[in-house]
C-alpha cells in the first residue's frame, strides 16, 4: 500500500512541477531548468526505490522525463532564458539517469543463484539466459550417422489437460506458446505435492503453476500464480 500511496502523491506533485516549469519557461526564467533538474532527480530516486535496478521498470518511469531534459538543453531553449546559464543541474540529472540505466542493464536484482547440470533443460532456452545450448558431447558430427533406433512411442488416451481460458483477443501479440519452465523444490520430499512444478505464462499476463503430485490428484494440479 505504501507504493500506491506514494505513487498517487507523486503524480500530483509531478503535475504541479510541470505547470510551474512551464510558467517559468514562459517567463524565460533559468529557475525552470533548476526546478526540472530537481524533479528528474527526485523521480529517479522514486524509480529506484520502487523498482530497484530492474531495467524495464525504471526506464518506463523516467524515459520521457530524460527526453524532455535533452529538449531543455537545446540552445534554442536555454539561450532564450534571461538569467545566467543554468544547464549544469540538467546535465547532472542526465548523467545520473544514464548511470542508473547503464547499471540496471548489467545487473539482475531478482537473480537467484543456482546450478544446472549438463543433462537438464529446465527453461525455454535451457538456461535463464536463453542460450539454447546443450553441453552434452556424446553425440557429435563424427558419430551422429551411427545412431540406431532404440525405442518409439505412440500417443494414447489424453489423461489431463489444462485450459487457462484466455480467449481470443486481437489486441494482444505473440499468442503462441513460449514454452515452459521447470522447478524442483529441494525443501519438499520427492513425490509429494508441489515438489516439482512446471510454470507457463499466458498471453494475458498470467503465470500458471502446474504441479506434479501423485497421479490420483492430477486433475487438480494446475493453479494460477499471478
C-alpha positions in Angstrom: 0.0 0.0 0.0 3.0 2.3 0.6 3.8 2.2 -3.1 0.3 3.0 -4.2 0.0 6.0 -1.8 3.5 7.3 -2.8 2.5 6.9 -6.5 -0.7 8.9 -6.1 1.2 11.7 -4.4 4.0 11.5 -6.9 1.7 12.1 -9.9 0.0 15.1 -8.1 3.5 16.6 -7.4 4.6 15.8 -11.0 1.7 17.7 -12.5 2.3 20.7 -10.3 6.0 20.6 -11.2 5.3 20.6 -14.9 2.9 23.5 -14.6 5.5 25.6 -12.6 8.3 24.7 -15.1 6.1 25.7 -18.0 5.2 29.0 -16.3 8.9 29.7 -15.6 9.8 28.9 -19.2 7.1 31.3 -20.4 8.7 34.0 -18.2 12.1 32.9 -19.5 13.5 32.2 -16.1 16.5 30.0 -15.6 14.9 28.6 -12.5 12.8 26.4 -14.8 15.9 24.4 -15.5 16.9 24.0 -11.9 13.4 23.0 -10.9 13.1 20.4 -13.6 16.5 19.0 -12.7 15.4 18.6 -9.1 12.2 16.9 -10.3 14.0 14.5 -12.6 16.5 13.5 -9.8 13.6 13.0 -7.4 11.8 10.9 -10.0 15.0 8.9 -10.4 15.1 8.2 -6.7 11.5 7.2 -6.7 12.0 4.8 -9.6 15.0 3.1 -7.9 13.1 2.9 -4.6 10.1 1.3 -6.2 11.7 -1.0 -8.8 15.3 -1.2 -7.5 17.6 -1.7 -10.6 15.3 -3.7 -12.7 15.9 -2.1 -16.2 12.4 -2.1 -17.6 10.7 -0.6 -14.6 12.9 2.5 -14.1 13.1 3.1 -17.8 9.3 3.2 -18.1 9.2 5.7 -15.2 11.8 8.1 -16.4 12.4 7.7 -20.1 10.1 10.6 -21.2 11.4 12.8 -18.4 15.0 12.4 -19.6 14.0 13.1 -23.2 12.5 16.4 -22.0 15.8 17.2 -20.3 17.5 16.9 -23.6 15.0 19.2 -25.2 15.6 21.8 -22.5 19.3 21.6 -23.1 18.9 22.6 -26.7 20.3 26.0 -27.5 17.1 27.3 -28.9 15.5 26.8 -25.5 18.3 27.6 -23.0 19.7 30.6 -24.8 16.3 32.4 -24.6 16.3 32.4 -20.8 17.1 35.7 -19.2 19.4 34.7 -16.4 22.8 33.1 -16.3 23.4 29.7 -17.9 21.6 27.1 -15.7 22.1 23.9 -17.7 24.6 22.4 -15.2 21.9 20.8 -13.0 20.1 19.3 -16.0 23.4 17.9 -17.3 24.0 16.3 -13.9 20.4 14.8 -14.0 21.0 13.3 -17.4 24.3 11.8 -16.3 22.7 10.4 -13.2 19.9 8.9 -15.2 22.3 7.3 -17.7 24.3 5.9 -14.9 21.3 4.2 -13.3 20.2 3.0 -16.8 23.6 1.5 -17.5 23.8 -0.2 -14.1 20.3 -1.6 -14.5 21.1 -3.1 -17.8 24.1 -5.0 -16.4 22.5 -6.4 -13.2 19.5 -8.5 -12.2 18.1 -7.7 -8.8 15.9 -10.8 -8.9 18.6 -13.3 -9.9 18.7 -16.5 -7.8 21.9 -18.3 -7.8 21.7 -22.0 -8.8 23.3 -24.7 -10.9 22.1 -26.5 -13.9 23.6 -29.9 -14.7 24.7 -30.8 -18.2 21.8 -33.1 -18.9 19.0 -30.8 -17.8 16.9 -28.3 -19.8 14.6 -26.5 -17.4 13.7 -23.4 -19.4 12.5 -22.4 -22.8 16.1 -21.7 -23.9 17.6 -24.3 -21.4 19.1 -21.6 -19.1 17.8 -18.3 -17.8 20.0 -16.6 -20.4 18.1 -18.4 -23.2 21.3 -19.8 -24.7 19.6 -22.9 -26.2 22.9 -24.7 -25.9 23.5 -28.2 -24.5 26.9 -29.1 -23.2 26.3 -32.8 -23.8 29.0 -34.1 -26.1 28.4 -37.8 -26.5 26.7 -37.3 -29.9 28.9 -35.3 -32.3 29.1 -34.7 -36.0 31.5 -37.6 -36.2 29.2 -40.3 -34.8 25.6 -39.0 -35.5 25.4 -41.2 -38.6 25.9 -44.3 -36.4 22.8 -43.8 -34.2 20.3 -46.6 -34.2 16.6 -46.6 -33.3 16.3 -47.5 -29.6 12.6 -47.1 -29.0 9.4 -45.5 -30.3 6.2 -44.4 -28.7 2.6 -43.7 -29.6 0.3 -41.1 -28.1 -2.7 -42.7 -26.4 -5.6 -41.5 -24.3 -5.2 -38.0 -23.0 -5.0 -38.1 -19.2 -5.1 -34.5 -18.3 -5.5 -31.1 -20.0 -5.4 -27.6 -18.6 -7.3 -24.7 -20.2 -6.3 -21.2 -18.9 -9.4 -19.8 -20.5 -7.6 -16.9 -22.2 -10.0 -16.4 -25.1 -9.2 -14.7 -28.4 -8.1 -11.1 -28.3 -6.8 -9.2 -31.3 -5.1 -6.5 -29.2 -2.5 -9.0 -27.8 0.6 -10.0 -29.6 2.5 -13.3 -29.5 -0.4 -15.6 -29.0 1.8 -18.6 -29.5 3.2 -20.6 -26.5 6.7 -19.5 -25.4 7.4 -22.8 -23.7 7.5 -23.8 -20.0 10.0 -23.6 -17.1 10.7 -26.4 -14.6 11.4 -26.0 -10.9 12.2 -28.6 -8.2 11.8 -27.6 -4.6 14.5 -29.2 -2.6 12.6 -28.4 0.7 9.8 -30.7 -0.3 10.2 -34.5 -0.2 10.3 -36.2 -3.6 6.9 -37.5 -4.7 5.0 -35.0 -2.5 2.6 -32.5 -4.0 4.3 -29.3 -5.2 7.8 -30.9 -5.1 8.1 -30.5 -8.8 6.4 -27.7 -10.8 6.1 -26.6 -14.4 5.4 -22.9 -14.9 3.9 -21.4 -18.1 2.9 -17.9 -18.9 -0.1 -16.8 -20.8 -0.5 -14.0 -23.3 -2.9 -12.2 -21.0 -0.1 -11.7 -18.4 -0.9 -14.6 -16.0 1.5 -17.2 -14.6 0.3 -20.8 -14.2 2.0 -23.4 -12.0 1.3 -27.0 -13.0 2.2 -29.3 -10.1 3.4 -32.9 -10.3 1.5 -34.5 -7.5 0.6 -38.2 -7.1 -1.5 -39.5 -10.0 -4.7 -39.6 -8.0 -4.8 -35.8 -7.7 -3.6 -34.9 -11.2 -6.9 -33.3 -12.3 -6.4 -30.7 -9.6 -2.7 -30.0 -10.3 -2.8 -26.5 -12.0 -3.4 -23.2 -10.4 -2.8 -19.5 -11.2 0.2 -17.9 -9.5 -0.3 -14.3 -10.7 
